[in-house]
Amino acid sequence: MNPSVTGRIHSIESFGTLDGPGIRYVLFMQGCPLRCLYCHNPDARNPEAGRTITTGEVLADILTYRPFIKRGGVTLSGGEPLLQPAFACELLDGCREQKLHSAVDTSGALPLEESRPVLDRADLILLDVKAIDDTLCVALTGASNRHTLATLEYCETVQKPVWIRHVLVPGYTLETRRLERLADYLLRYTCIRKIELLPFHKMGEYKWEALKCPYLLKETPPPTEADVQKARAVFQCRGLL
Ligand code: SF4
């Protein structure tokens, strides 16, 4: 690993339990090309914000937590980690050299020519499929899902382990026929190890207000437990959960 490559980060979670297997050091990288209506980290989207840090500094910090993360690992999240491929590649090389499991939590929204070196270096990809319907994906995130689906296809080709993540948003993705379409689409992928259905929540709403950005999902309620169970059943009956 080259220790002097610089990147911009938003924050660090040193005992993360939500982004990959086990206890993990989660690095939230700064900058994201998407504009998800439900984004809970809108302050991580501007690539010019956050703070600059070197790969050497990040790895030194990671290693102070080694006793806690040795059975878990390190997750690069964001923002969008694929937006800083050189920084991400060096960090993933550093994790490999230190025999730490690595994961990349991504929307896969970048072209494969840019993202492939990062995908190749990670042990696990947490791929956030925003919407299987492309028109809906544009409405929800401001961008097409074509790079995301190409990323999944690439992971299948090289048999890179993938956890699919999908946010259940009432009025958008939380709709039985859309969920059935997504589940049917995912059925043929043998690289998928897990599917996580994540209920939409409003914990980031105050950040939108602080940034003086209109939060368009103000009136959208989080899914009920029954909604989530119904969504899970769509995947369970296909043997996907
Ligand atoms: S991909 Fe993540 S960080 Fe980027 S806008 Fe969507 S929710 Fe926010």
Boltz pocket constraint, residues with backbone or C-beta under 6 A from the ligand:
constraints:
  - pocket:
      binder: B
      contacts: [[A, 32], [A, 33], [A, 34], [A, 35], [A, 36], [A, 38], [A, 39], [A, 40], [A, 41], [A, 42], [A, 44], [A, 45], [A, 78], [A, 79], [A, 80], [A, 107]]
      max_distance: 6.0
